[in-house]
Amino acid sequence: MKPWHPPSGLRRGLPFAVDDTWTPEQALAVMELLDDLRDRVWTHYGLAIQDLLREQRVTQESSDNFDTDLLF
């Protein structure tokens, strides 16, 4: 079996395991906490994150072919 790698690509750091004895209520509380954290991060960094994602997804070739006249 291949090791699982998180979407961040990080391979170092603190190990984290989800406890398989959580109740559904405990699992829901964790999900709500993560949703709240995502909302707060997005509120503060949303525009910067969008810019970064755009930079990461646009290749040099596609940016060379991009028609800036369409923006105005």
N, C-alpha and C positions, 0 to 999 in steps of 0.2 A: 504494500500500500504506500502511495506517495504521501509525503508530509504535506499538511495543509499550510498554505501561506496566506496571510491576510491581504486584503486589497491594497493596503498601504505599502506592501513590499518589505516592511520591516521584518528583520529576522532576529533582532536582538531585543532585549527589554525584559520586563517582568512577565513571567508565565501567568496565564489566566485561564482558568477552567470554569465552566458553568456547572454549578452543583446540580447533579441529577436527582437530588432529593427535594428540590424546591417544590412548593405547592403551586398550583396555577396562579394563585393570588400573588405569591412572591415573584413569579416570573413576570406577571403583568406589571408589578411595581417597578421592576428593573426596566421593562420596556418603556414605561411612562417616564422614568428618569432619563433614559437615553433620548427619548423624543424631546423632552424639555431641554436637555443639553444641546441637541442638534438645533433647536429653535434659537437658543441664545447665541450659539456660535454663528448661525446664519444671520441673525439680526446684526451682529457686530461686524462680521467678515464677508457677508453675502456678495457684495459687489467685487471685492478682491478675489474671492473664490471663483466667481464667474469669469473674471479676467484671466485668472491662472488656468482654469479649465480650457478656456478658449485658446490660450497660448499653447497648451499641451496638445490640443486636438488638431490644430491647424498645421498642416505640413508646409514646408517652404514652397513646394510646387503649387499647392492650392492657394497660398497667399499671393503668389506671383500672378495667378490667373484671376484673382478677386477684382471685380469691377467696382472701384470706389465711387463711381458716378451713381450707382444704385442707392447710395446712402443719402444723397442730397436731392 
